[in-house]
Structure formats: structure tokens, C-alpha cells
Amino acid sequence: MKYSLLFIAICFGTMVSAQSVRPKGSLQVNLGLPINMTNKAFKGIMQGLINGSAHYQYAYRNGFGFGAGFNYSYFQINEFKIAEPVFGGMHTPAFFVRGGREKFHSPNFGTDWGLKFGYALNLVGTNLNREKGLDPLVISSTYTEPY
């Protein structure tokens, strides 16, 4: 009986404290390996090395929030898949704003979903371009990404 009451008290205490988790702002940092899933030509010669992002999000009391941050990805030319000795890669710095909703289900578990709107630069450079005195190829784009 004592253990049953203790178990109920722990469960009830967890539920009560879960309602008190309401941060006004949060800083998130993500690191990973980028992969290419659709472009066969790109997938054949490039390999992802790093993908990282950091952003700050401000949340209102109802769970809706907005934020801003930056993202960086780097794909390297896979030298073993090209006949000539080519070294280089593609740097992709990006800046974004985001809006969404976050909900805490317990003190240790929550969900966060929404949309990102951003602007990215793709900077592509190789040793062959540098030897010829060419600047890196710069391609800019906007993007929308669910999270």
C-alpha cells in the first residue's frame, strides 16, 4: 500500500510540474551529416561533410513562437569518383526566420513544429577553377522548409 501511494504521488507530481514548463525563449543548436536523396548527378560526385544550424526562438504563452537563425552545409567533391584530380566543394551559408508552435508534454519531453523561410548562397569552388583564376560560382536562392 505504501508503494502504491508513493507511485501515485510521483505520477501526480510529474503531471503537476509538466504544466509549469513555459520557457519564453530557447536557443537551439543542431549538427549532422547532410545527404542528397534526389539529384543523381550531384549524388554521384559529392559527399556531405557537415550540416549545422543555430537559432533563437521566442515563444508566447499559447505555445506559438517565432525566431531567426543561420544554417551552414558543406558538400565535398568525392575525389575517388572522378577520373581527374579535382578537389573542392560547395559551401552553403543560409539565414532564416521561422514560425511555429511548441508544446511541452512533460519536463523532459516536448514537440516543436512549424515553417522556416530563408535565403541561401551556394558557393562552389574547385582547385581547377582557382588555377584558371576563376572566382567561385555563386548561386543565391530562397527556400521554405518544414521542421
Backbone as JSON Lines, residues from 0, in Angstrom:
{"i":0,"aa":"M","n":[0.82,-1.19,0.0],"ca":[0.0,0.0,0.0],"c":[0.87,1.26,0.0]}
{"i":1,"aa":"K","n":[1.96,1.24,0.82],"ca":[2.84,2.4,0.86],"c":[3.43,2.68,-0.52]}
{"i":2,"aa":"Y","n":[3.83,1.61,-1.21],"ca":[4.44,1.8,-2.53],"c":[3.43,2.29,-3.55]}
{"i":3,"aa":"S","n":[2.19,1.87,-3.43],"ca":[1.14,2.35,-4.34],"c":[0.93,3.84,-4.16]}
{"i":4,"aa":"L","n":[0.88,4.3,-2.91],"ca":[0.7,5.73,-2.65],"c":[1.91,6.53,-3.13]}
{"i":5,"aa":"L","n":[3.09,5.98,-2.93],"ca":[4.3,6.65,-3.4],"c":[4.3,6.76,-4.93]}
{"i":6,"aa":"F","n":[3.91,5.69,-5.61],"ca":[3.84,5.7,-7.08],"c":[2.84,6.73,-7.56]}
{"i":7,"aa":"I","n":[1.67,6.8,-6.94],"ca":[0.64,7.78,-7.33],"c":[1.15,9.2,-7.07]}
{"i":8,"aa":"A","n":[1.82,9.41,-5.95],"ca":[2.35,10.74,-5.64],"c":[3.4,11.17,-6.66]}
{"i":9,"aa":"I","n":[4.27,10.25,-7.07],"ca":[5.29,10.58,-8.08],"c":[4.63,10.91,-9.41]}
{"i":10,"aa":"C","n":[3.67,10.09,-9.83],"ca":[2.98,10.35,-11.1],"c":[2.23,11.68,-11.06]}
{"i":11,"aa":"F","n":[1.51,11.95,-9.97],"ca":[0.77,13.2,-9.86],"c":[1.71,14.39,-9.82]}
{"i":12,"aa":"G","n":[2.82,14.27,-9.11],"ca":[3.81,15.35,-9.04],"c":[4.41,15.65,-10.4]}
{"i":13,"aa":"T","n":[4.63,14.61,-11.21],"ca":[5.15,14.79,-12.56],"c":[4.15,15.53,-13.43]}
{"i":14,"aa":"M","n":[2.87,15.17,-13.31],"ca":[1.84,15.83,-14.12],"c":[1.68,17.29,-13.73]}
{"i":15,"aa":"V","n":[1.76,17.59,-12.44],"ca":[1.62,18.97,-11.98],"c":[2.8,19.8,-12.47]}
{"i":16,"aa":"S","n":[4.02,19.27,-12.37],"ca":[5.18,20.05,-12.8],"c":[5.26,20.19,-14.31]}
{"i":17,"aa":"A","n":[4.62,19.28,-15.05],"ca":[4.64,19.37,-16.51],"c":[3.9,20.6,-16.99]}
{"i":18,"aa":"Q","n":[2.91,21.04,-16.24],"ca":[2.15,22.21,-16.64],"c":[2.92,23.5,-16.42]}
{"i":19,"aa":"S","n":[3.99,23.48,-15.64],"ca":[4.71,24.71,-15.33],"c":[5.86,25.0,-16.29]}
{"i":20,"aa":"V","n":[6.12,24.14,-17.26],"ca":[7.21,24.35,-18.21],"c":[6.74,25.31,-19.29]}
{"i":21,"aa":"R","n":[7.2,26.55,-19.25],"ca":[6.84,27.56,-20.24],"c":[8.01,28.51,-20.47]}
{"i":22,"aa":"P","n":[9.02,28.07,-21.19],"ca":[10.14,28.99,-21.44],"c":[9.72,30.1,-22.4]}
{"i":23,"aa":"K","n":[10.25,31.3,-22.17],"ca":[9.94,32.41,-23.07],"c":[10.78,32.36,-24.33]}
{"i":24,"aa":"G","n":[11.97,31.84,-24.22],"ca":[12.84,31.76,-25.37],"c":[13.73,30.54,-25.27]}
{"i":25,"aa":"S","n":[14.21,30.11,-26.41],"ca":[15.11,28.96,-26.41],"c":[16.14,29.12,-27.52]}
{"i":26,"aa":"L","n":[17.33,28.65,-27.23],"ca":[18.43,28.63,-28.2],"c":[18.67,27.18,-28.57]}
{"i":27,"aa":"Q","n":[18.65,26.88,-29.87],"ca":[18.86,25.51,-30.32],"c":[20.04,25.46,-31.28]}
{"i":28,"aa":"V","n":[20.84,24.4,-31.13],"ca":[21.98,24.16,-32.0],"c":[21.87,22.73,-32.51]}
{"i":29,"aa":"N","n":[22.0,22.55,-33.82],"ca":[21.9,21.22,-34.44],"c":[23.14,20.96,-35.28]}
{"i":30,"aa":"L","n":[23.67,19.74,-35.21],"ca":[24.78,19.3,-36.04],"c":[24.43,17.97,-36.67]}
{"i":31,"aa":"G","n":[24.85,17.76,-37.92],"ca":[24.56,16.5,-38.59],"c":[25.37,16.34,-39.86]}
{"i":32,"aa":"L","n":[25.09,15.25,-40.56],"ca":[25.71,14.98,-41.85],"c":[24.67,15.21,-42.94]}
{"i":33,"aa":"P","n":[24.95,16.07,-43.92],"ca":[23.98,16.28,-45.0],"c":[24.01,15.12,-46.0]}
{"i":34,"aa":"I","n":[22.86,14.81,-46.53],"ca":[22.78,13.78,-47.57],"c":[21.97,14.32,-48.74]}
{"i":35,"aa":"N","n":[22.23,13.76,-49.91],"ca":[21.47,14.11,-51.11],"c":[20.65,12.9,-51.49]}
{"i":36,"aa":"M","n":[19.35,13.09,-51.63],"ca":[18.49,11.95,-51.9],"c":[17.88,11.97,-53.3]}
{"i":37,"aa":"T","n":[17.93,13.08,-54.03],"ca":[17.19,13.16,-55.29],"c":[18.04,13.4,-56.53]}
{"i":38,"aa":"N","n":[19.05,14.23,-56.46],"ca":[19.83,14.6,-57.64],"c":[20.91,13.54,-57.88]}
{"i":39,"aa":"K","n":[20.73,12.68,-58.9],"ca":[21.65,11.57,-59.14],"c":[23.04,12.04,-59.56]}
{"i":40,"aa":"A","n":[23.13,13.08,-60.39],"ca":[24.44,13.58,-60.82],"c":[25.21,14.16,-59.62]}
{"i":41,"aa":"F","n":[24.54,14.93,-58.8],"ca":[25.16,15.51,-57.61],"c":[25.57,14.41,-56.63]}
{"i":42,"aa":"K","n":[24.68,13.43,-56.45],"ca":[24.95,12.31,-55.54],"c":[26.14,11.48,-55.99]}
{"i":43,"aa":"G","n":[26.38,11.42,-57.3],"ca":[27.46,10.62,-57.83],"c":[28.85,11.17,-57.55]}
{"i":44,"aa":"I","n":[28.99,12.49,-57.38],"ca":[30.33,13.06,-57.2],"c":[30.51,13.82,-55.89]}
{"i":45,"aa":"M","n":[29.45,14.1,-55.16],"ca":[29.55,14.9,-53.93],"c":[29.23,14.04,-52.7]}
{"i":46,"aa":"Q","n":[29.89,14.4,-51.59],"ca":[29.59,13.75,-50.32],"c":[29.45,14.83,-49.25]}
{"i":47,"aa":"G","n":[28.46,14.69,-48.4],"ca":[28.22,15.66,-47.36],"c":[29.17,15.51,-46.19]}
{"i":48,"aa":"L","n":[29.71,16.63,-45.7],"ca":[30.63,16.6,-44.57],"c":[30.03,17.17,-43.29]}
{"i":49,"aa":"I","n":[29.32,18.3,-43.4],"ca":[28.77,18.91,-42.19],"c":[27.51,19.69,-42.53]}
{"i":50,"aa":"N","n":[26.56,19.65,-41.61],"ca":[25.36,20.47,-41.68],"c":[25.09,20.94,-40.26]}
{"i":51,"aa":"G","n":[25.05,22.23,-40.06],"ca":[24.82,22.76,-38.72],"c":[23.94,23.98,-38.76]}
{"i":52,"aa":"S","n":[23.19,24.17,-37.7],"ca":[22.35,25.36,-37.61],"c":[22.24,25.79,-36.16]}
{"i":53,"aa":"A","n":[21.95,27.05,-35.97],"ca":[21.69,27.62,-34.66],"c":[20.6,28.67,-34.83]}
{"i":54,"aa":"H","n":[19.67,28.69,-33.89],"ca":[18.62,29.7,-33.95],"c":[18.08,29.98,-32.55]}
{"i":55,"aa":"Y","n":[17.48,31.14,-32.43],"ca":[16.81,31.54,-31.2],"c":[15.33,31.64,-31.51]}
{"i":56,"aa":"Q","n":[14.5,31.12,-30.61],"ca":[13.05,31.18,-30.8],"c":[12.41,31.76,-29.55]}
{"i":57,"aa":"Y","n":[11.52,32.74,-29.75],"ca":[10.75,33.33,-28.66],"c":[9.35,32.73,-28.71]}
{"i":58,"aa":"A","n":[8.85,32.27,-27.57],"ca":[7.53,31.63,-27.52],"c":[6.56,32.45,-26.68]}
{"i":59,"aa":"Y","n":[5.34,32.57,-27.17],"ca":[4.27,33.21,-26.41],"c":[3.66,32.18,-25.46]}
{"i":60,"aa":"R","n":[2.79,32.63,-24.56],"ca":[2.18,31.74,-23.57],"c":[1.32,30.66,-24.22]}
{"i":61,"aa":"N","n":[0.74,30.91,-25.38],"ca":[-0.11,29.91,-26.03],"c":[0.7,28.87,-26.81]}
{"i":62,"aa":"G","n":[2.03,28.97,-26.81],"ca":[2.87,27.99,-27.48],"c":[3.36,28.42,-28.84]}
{"i":63,"aa":"F","n":[2.72,29.43,-29.45],"ca":[3.18,29.9,-30.75],"c":[4.43,30.75,-30.56]}
{"i":64,"aa":"G","n":[5.33,30.67,-31.54],"ca":[6.56,31.42,-31.42],"c":[7.15,31.76,-32.77]}
{"i":65,"aa":"F","n":[8.17,32.58,-32.74],"ca":[8.9,32.96,-33.94],"c":[10.37,33.05,-33.58]}
{"i":66,"aa":"G","n":[11.21,32.95,-34.59],"ca":[12.64,33.0,-34.33],"c":[13.42,33.29,-35.59]}
{"i":67,"aa":"A","n":[14.74,33.31,-35.42],"ca":[15.65,33.55,-36.54],"c":[16.95,32.81,-36.26]}
{"i":68,"aa":"G","n":[17.67,32.48,-37.34],"ca":[18.92,31.79,-37.16],"c":[19.69,31.64,-38.46]}
{"i":69,"aa":"F","n":[20.72,30.81,-38.41],"ca":[21.54,30.57,-39.59],"c":[21.82,29.08,-39.73]}
{"i":70,"aa":"N","n":[22.15,28.69,-40.94],"ca":[22.44,27.3,-41.26],"c":[23.68,27.27,-42.15]}
{"i":71,"aa":"Y","n":[24.48,26.21,-42.02],"ca":[25.66,26.05,-42.86],"c":[25.79,24.59,-43.26]}
{"i":72,"aa":"S","n":[26.01,24.33,-44.55],"ca":[26.25,22.98,-45.06],"c":[27.49,22.99,-45.94]}
{"i":73,"aa":"Y","n":[28.2,21.87,-45.95],"ca":[29.35,21.74,-46.82],"c":[29.34,20.35,-47.46]}
{"i":74,"aa":"F","n":[29.34,20.35,-48.79],"ca":[29.47,19.12,-49.58],"c":[30.83,19.16,-50.25]}
{"i":75,"aa":"Q","n":[31.57,18.06,-50.17],"ca":[32.9,17.97,-50.76],"c":[32.84,17.09,-51.99]}
{"i":76,"aa":"I","n":[33.67,17.42,-53.01],"ca":[33.77,16.56,-54.19],"c":[34.48,15.28,-53.78]}
{"i":77,"aa":"N","n":[33.87,14.16,-54.12],"ca":[34.46,12.86,-53.8],"c":[35.53,12.56,-54.84]}
{"i":78,"aa":"E","n":[36.78,12.71,-54.46],"ca":[37.91,12.58,-55.4],"c":[38.05,11.17,-55.97]}
{"i":79,"aa":"F","n":[37.45,10.18,-55.33],"ca":[37.57,8.81,-55.8],"c":[36.55,8.48,-56.91]}
{"i":80,"aa":"K","n":[35.58,9.35,-57.14],"ca":[34.56,9.1,-58.16],"c":[34.78,9.91,-59.43]}
{"i":81,"aa":"I","n":[35.89,10.67,-59.49],"ca":[36.21,11.48,-60.67],"c":[37.57,11.06,-61.19]}
{"i":82,"aa":"A","n":[37.68,10.95,-62.51],"ca":[38.94,10.49,-63.11],"c":[40.08,11.48,-62.92]}
{"i":83,"aa":"E","n":[39.81,12.78,-63.0],"ca":[40.83,13.81,-62.83],"c":[41.0,14.14,-61.35]}
{"i":84,"aa":"P","n":[42.16,14.65,-60.94],"ca":[42.33,15.07,-59.55],"c":[41.65,16.43,-59.31]}
{"i":85,"aa":"V","n":[40.43,16.39,-58.85],"ca":[39.65,17.6,-58.57],"c":[39.37,17.65,-57.08]}
{"i":86,"aa":"F","n":[39.68,18.8,-56.47],"ca":[39.44,18.99,-55.04],"c":[38.63,20.26,-54.86]}
{"i":87,"aa":"G","n":[37.67,20.23,-53.98],"ca":[36.85,21.41,-53.72],"c":[35.52,20.99,-53.16]}
{"i":88,"aa":"G","n":[34.59,21.93,-53.18],"ca":[33.28,21.62,-52.65],"c":[32.32,22.77,-52.76]}
{"i":89,"aa":"M","n":[31.2,22.62,-52.08],"ca":[30.13,23.6,-52.1],"c":[29.79,24.02,-50.67]}
{"i":90,"aa":"H","n":[30.01,25.29,-50.37],"ca":[29.63,25.87,-49.09],"c":[28.24,26.47,-49.25]}
{"i":91,"aa":"T","n":[27.37,26.26,-48.27],"ca":[26.02,26.82,-48.33],"c":[25.68,27.5,-47.01]}
{"i":92,"aa":"P","n":[26.0,28.78,-46.86],"ca":[25.5,29.51,-45.69],"c":[24.08,30.01,-45.96]}
{"i":93,"aa":"A","n":[23.24,29.99,-44.94],"ca":[21.85,30.42,-45.11],"c":[21.38,31.11,-43.84]}
{"i":94,"aa":"F","n":[20.48,32.06,-44.0],"ca":[19.83,32.76,-42.89],"c":[18.34,32.56,-43.02]}
{"i":95,"aa":"F","n":[17.64,32.4,-41.91],"ca":[16.21,32.11,-41.98],"c":[15.45,32.72,-40.82]}
{"i":96,"aa":"V","n":[14.16,32.87,-41.03],"ca":[13.19,33.17,-39.97],"c":[12.25,31.99,-39.89]}
{"i":97,"aa":"R","n":[11.69,31.78,-38.72],"ca":[10.82,30.62,-38.55],"c":[9.66,30.96,-37.65]}
{"i":98,"aa":"G","n":[8.58,30.28,-37.86],"ca":[7.4,30.43,-37.02],"c":[6.8,29.06,-36.79]}
{"i":99,"aa":"G","n":[6.26,28.86,-35.61],"ca":[5.69,27.55,-35.33],"c":[5.08,27.48,-33.95]}
{"i":100,"aa":"R","n":[4.91,26.26,-33.49],"ca":[4.29,26.0,-32.2],"c":[5.12,24.98,-31.44]}
{"i":101,"aa":"E","n":[5.31,25.22,-30.17],"ca":[5.99,24.25,-29.32],"c":[5.08,23.91,-28.14]}
{"i":102,"aa":"K","n":[5.13,22.65,-27.74],"ca":[4.3,22.19,-26.63],"c":[5.12,21.22,-25.79]}
{"i":103,"aa":"F","n":[5.12,21.45,-24.48],"ca":[5.82,20.57,-23.56],"c":[4.82,19.59,-22.96]}
{"i":104,"aa":"H","n":[5.09,18.3,-23.14],"ca":[4.22,17.26,-22.62],"c":[4.65,16.82,-21.23]}
{"i":105,"aa":"S","n":[5.89,17.04,-20.87],"ca":[6.44,16.77,-19.55],"c":[7.68,17.65,-19.39]}
{"i":106,"aa":"P","n":[8.31,17.67,-18.24],"ca":[9.51,18.49,-18.1],"c":[10.66,18.06,-19.01]}
{"i":107,"aa":"N","n":[10.64,16.8,-19.46],"ca":[11.74,16.29,-20.28],"c":[11.35,16.0,-21.72]}
{"i":108,"aa":"F","n":[10.12,16.25,-22.12],"ca":[9.68,15.91,-23.47],"c":[8.77,17.0,-24.02]}
{"i":109,"aa":"G","n":[9.04,17.41,-25.25],"ca":[8.21,18.41,-25.91],"c":[8.25,18.23,-27.42]}
{"i":110,"aa":"T","n":[7.33,18.87,-28.11],"ca":[7.3,18.84,-29.57],"c":[7.37,20.27,-30.1]}
{"i":111,"aa":"D","n":[7.94,20.41,-31.28],"ca":[8.15,21.72,-31.89],"c":[7.98,21.54,-33.39]}
{"i":112,"aa":"W","n":[7.08,22.28,-34.01],"ca":[6.87,22.17,-35.45],"c":[6.53,23.55,-36.02]}
{"i":113,"aa":"G","n":[6.78,23.69,-37.33],"ca":[6.49,24.96,-37.98],"c":[7.13,25.05,-39.36]}
{"i":114,"aa":"L","n":[7.39,26.27,-39.83],"ca":[7.98,26.53,-41.14],"c":[9.16,27.48,-41.02]}
{"i":115,"aa":"K","n":[10.17,27.25,-41.86],"ca":[11.3,28.16,-41.99],"c":[11.23,28.8,-43.37]}
{"i":116,"aa":"F","n":[11.55,30.08,-43.43],"ca":[11.68,30.81,-44.69],"c":[13.08,31.4,-44.68]}
{"i":117,"aa":"G","n":[13.86,31.14,-45.75],"ca":[15.24,31.58,-45.7],"c":[15.83,32.0,-47.03]}
{"i":118,"aa":"Y","n":[17.07,32.47,-46.94],"ca":[17.86,32.9,-48.09],"c":[19.2,32.19,-47.99]}
{"i":119,"aa":"A","n":[19.62,31.53,-49.07],"ca":[20.87,30.76,-49.06],"c":[21.77,31.16,-50.21]}
{"i":120,"aa":"L","n":[23.07,31.04,-49.97],"ca":[24.09,31.23,-51.01],"c":[24.81,29.9,-51.2]}
{"i":121,"aa":"N","n":[24.94,29.45,-52.43],"ca":[25.72,28.25,-52.75],"c":[27.01,28.72,-53.4]}
{"i":122,"aa":"L","n":[28.13,28.47,-52.73],"ca":[29.45,28.89,-53.21],"c":[30.21,27.64,-53.6]}
{"i":123,"aa":"V","n":[30.43,27.47,-54.92],"ca":[31.06,26.26,-55.44],"c":[32.45,26.64,-55.97]}
{"i":124,"aa":"G","n":[33.47,25.96,-55.45],"ca":[34.83,26.23,-55.9],"c":[35.65,24.95,-55.94]}
{"i":125,"aa":"T","n":[36.56,24.87,-56.92],"ca":[37.45,23.72,-57.05],"c":[38.87,24.21,-57.31]}
{"i":126,"aa":"N","n":[39.82,23.3,-57.19],"ca":[41.21,23.66,-57.46],"c":[41.41,24.0,-58.94]}
{"i":127,"aa":"L","n":[40.65,23.4,-59.85],"ca":[40.77,23.72,-61.27],"c":[40.34,25.15,-61.55]}
{"i":128,"aa":"N","n":[39.28,25.61,-60.9],"ca":[38.84,27.0,-61.07],"c":[39.88,27.97,-60.52]}
{"i":129,"aa":"R","n":[40.46,27.66,-59.38],"ca":[41.48,28.54,-58.79],"c":[42.71,28.63,-59.68]}
{"i":130,"aa":"E","n":[43.13,27.51,-60.28],"ca":[44.3,27.51,-61.17],"c":[44.06,28.37,-62.4]}
{"i":131,"aa":"K","n":[42.82,28.43,-62.86],"ca":[42.48,29.25,-64.02],"c":[42.16,30.69,-63.65]}
{"i":132,"aa":"G","n":[42.21,31.0,-62.37],"ca":[41.94,32.37,-61.93],"c":[40.46,32.71,-61.86]}
{"i":133,"aa":"L","n":[39.59,31.71,-61.84],"ca":[38.14,31.95,-61.78],"c":[37.67,32.05,-60.34]}
{"i":134,"aa":"D","n":[36.71,32.94,-60.13],"ca":[36.1,33.05,-58.8],"c":[35.14,31.89,-58.59]}
{"i":135,"aa":"P","n":[34.83,31.58,-57.33],"ca":[33.84,30.53,-57.08],"c":[32.48,30.89,-57.67]}
{"i":136,"aa":"L","n":[31.77,29.89,-58.12],"ca":[30.42,30.07,-58.65],"c":[29.5,30.38,-57.49]}
{"i":137,"aa":"V","n":[28.7,31.45,-57.6],"ca":[27.79,31.86,-56.54],"c":[26.37,31.77,-57.05]}
{"i":138,"aa":"I","n":[25.55,31.01,-56.36],"ca":[24.13,30.87,-56.71],"c":[23.33,31.21,-55.46]}
{"i":139,"aa":"S","n":[22.4,32.16,-55.57],"ca":[21.58,32.51,-54.42],"c":[20.16,32.0,-54.64]}
{"i":140,"aa":"S","n":[19.49,31.7,-53.54],"ca":[18.12,31.18,-53.64],"c":[17.37,31.43,-52.34]}
{"i":141,"aa":"T","n":[16.06,31.39,-52.42],"ca":[15.22,31.41,-51.24],"c":[14.65,30.02,-51.05]}
{"i":142,"aa":"Y","n":[14.24,29.72,-49.84],"ca":[13.7,28.38,-49.59],"c":[12.66,28.42,-48.48]}
{"i":143,"aa":"T","n":[11.82,27.4,-48.49],"ca":[10.82,27.14,-47.45],"c":[11.05,25.71,-46.98]}
{"i":144,"aa":"E","n":[11.09,25.53,-45.66],"ca":[11.39,24.21,-45.12],"c":[10.51,23.93,-43.91]}
{"i":145,"aa":"P","n":[9.76,22.81,-43.92],"ca":[9.03,22.44,-42.7],"c":[9.99,21.87,-41.68]}
{"i":146,"aa":"Y","n":[9.69,22.01,-40.43],"ca":[10.51,21.38,-39.39],"c":[9.6,20.78,-38.34]}
